[in-house]
Amino acid sequence: MSRREIKEKLKQLKIEAATEIGRLQYIKENNDHYKGDLPSRVNGEQGGPIGGQMVKKMISSEMSKMAGTWGEL
């Protein structure tokens, strides 16, 4: 998989995760506002849950793959 394909997959995952938790307005693709003047605390409160949801989805996906592999043994 190329670097461009990986970036696109991660962007799709981010959008999906943000939609699931109702924070779609905070992702860069939907928000072109300059955020450099905001404190990191504010940016973390807005975007942190999106990253957390992404990690949960990645772990769940990998666990499903592993369960399928272990089931074949």
C-alpha beads as a LAMMPS data file, in Angstrom:
LAMMPS data file: protein, C-alpha beads

73 atoms
72 bonds

1 atom types
1 bond types

-500.0 500.0 xlo xhi
-500.0 500.0 ylo yhi
-500.0 500.0 zlo zhi

Masses

1 110.0

Atoms # bond

1 1 1 0.000 0.000 0.000
2 1 1 1.409 3.359 -0.967
3 1 1 1.915 6.274 1.380
4 1 1 -0.901 8.177 -0.352
5 1 1 -3.314 5.248 0.130
6 1 1 -2.399 4.987 3.803
7 1 1 -2.998 8.709 4.333
8 1 1 -6.388 8.438 2.626
9 1 1 -7.385 5.434 4.768
10 1 1 -6.416 7.308 7.942
11 1 1 -8.378 10.360 6.810
12 1 1 -11.430 8.157 6.215
13 1 1 -10.986 6.581 9.651
14 1 1 -10.747 10.032 11.253
15 1 1 -13.940 11.202 9.563
16 1 1 -15.752 8.018 10.562
17 1 1 -14.571 8.275 14.182
18 1 1 -15.503 11.969 14.420
19 1 1 -18.961 11.243 13.010
20 1 1 -19.546 8.443 15.525
21 1 1 -18.872 10.709 18.493
22 1 1 -20.494 13.838 17.060
23 1 1 -17.315 15.915 16.605
24 1 1 -17.206 16.201 12.850
25 1 1 -16.922 19.996 13.070
26 1 1 -13.465 19.740 14.686
27 1 1 -11.620 17.821 11.968
28 1 1 -9.336 19.764 9.653
29 1 1 -11.171 18.680 6.516
30 1 1 -14.354 20.413 7.741
31 1 1 -12.758 23.340 9.526
32 1 1 -10.470 25.768 7.748
33 1 1 -10.163 28.137 10.700
34 1 1 -6.726 29.055 11.998
35 1 1 -6.208 27.349 15.352
36 1 1 -2.646 28.409 16.114
37 1 1 -3.823 31.007 18.606
38 1 1 -5.783 28.483 20.711
39 1 1 -4.197 26.937 23.793
40 1 1 -3.232 23.283 23.473
41 1 1 -5.766 22.477 26.199
42 1 1 -8.604 23.687 23.970
43 1 1 -7.306 21.836 20.916
44 1 1 -6.932 18.688 23.009
45 1 1 -10.460 18.952 24.354
46 1 1 -11.819 19.329 20.836
47 1 1 -9.721 16.822 18.915
48 1 1 -8.515 14.421 21.590
49 1 1 -11.681 12.320 21.681
50 1 1 -11.453 11.843 17.910
51 1 1 -7.977 10.337 18.208
52 1 1 -9.142 8.161 21.087
53 1 1 -12.020 6.819 19.016
54 1 1 -9.635 6.143 16.131
55 1 1 -7.390 4.076 18.421
56 1 1 -10.382 2.090 19.732
57 1 1 -11.450 1.288 16.166
58 1 1 -7.909 0.243 15.145
59 1 1 -7.550 -2.031 18.179
60 1 1 -10.955 -3.572 17.556
61 1 1 -10.070 -4.227 13.931
62 1 1 -6.769 -5.885 14.807
63 1 1 -8.384 -8.005 17.524
64 1 1 -10.952 -9.234 15.000
65 1 1 -8.178 -10.157 12.586
66 1 1 -6.280 -11.988 15.325
67 1 1 -9.387 -13.860 16.458
68 1 1 -9.929 -15.049 12.883
69 1 1 -6.331 -16.211 12.635
70 1 1 -6.424 -17.992 15.996
71 1 1 -9.691 -19.672 15.056
72 1 1 -7.936 -21.363 12.133
73 1 1 -5.288 -23.040 14.334

Bonds

1 1 1 2
2 1 2 3
3 1 3 4
4 1 4 5
5 1 5 6
6 1 6 7
7 1 7 8
8 1 8 9
9 1 9 10
10 1 10 11
11 1 11 12
12 1 12 13
13 1 13 14
14 1 14 15
15 1 15 16
16 1 16 17
17 1 17 18
18 1 18 19
19 1 19 20
20 1 20 21
21 1 21 22
22 1 22 23
23 1 23 24
24 1 24 25
25 1 25 26
26 1 26 27
27 1 27 28
28 1 28 29
29 1 29 30
30 1 30 31
31 1 31 32
32 1 32 33
33 1 33 34
34 1 34 35
35 1 35 36
36 1 36 37
37 1 37 38
38 1 38 39
39 1 39 40
40 1 40 41
41 1 41 42
42 1 42 43
43 1 43 44
44 1 44 45
45 1 45 46
46 1 46 47
47 1 47 48
48 1 48 49
49 1 49 50
50 1 50 51
51 1 51 52
52 1 52 53
53 1 53 54
54 1 54 55
55 1 55 56
56 1 56 57
57 1 57 58
58 1 58 59
59 1 59 60
60 1 60 61
61 1 61 62
62 1 62 63
63 1 63 64
64 1 64 65
65 1 65 66
66 1 66 67
67 1 67 68
68 1 68 69
69 1 69 70
70 1 70 71
71 1 71 72
72 1 72 73
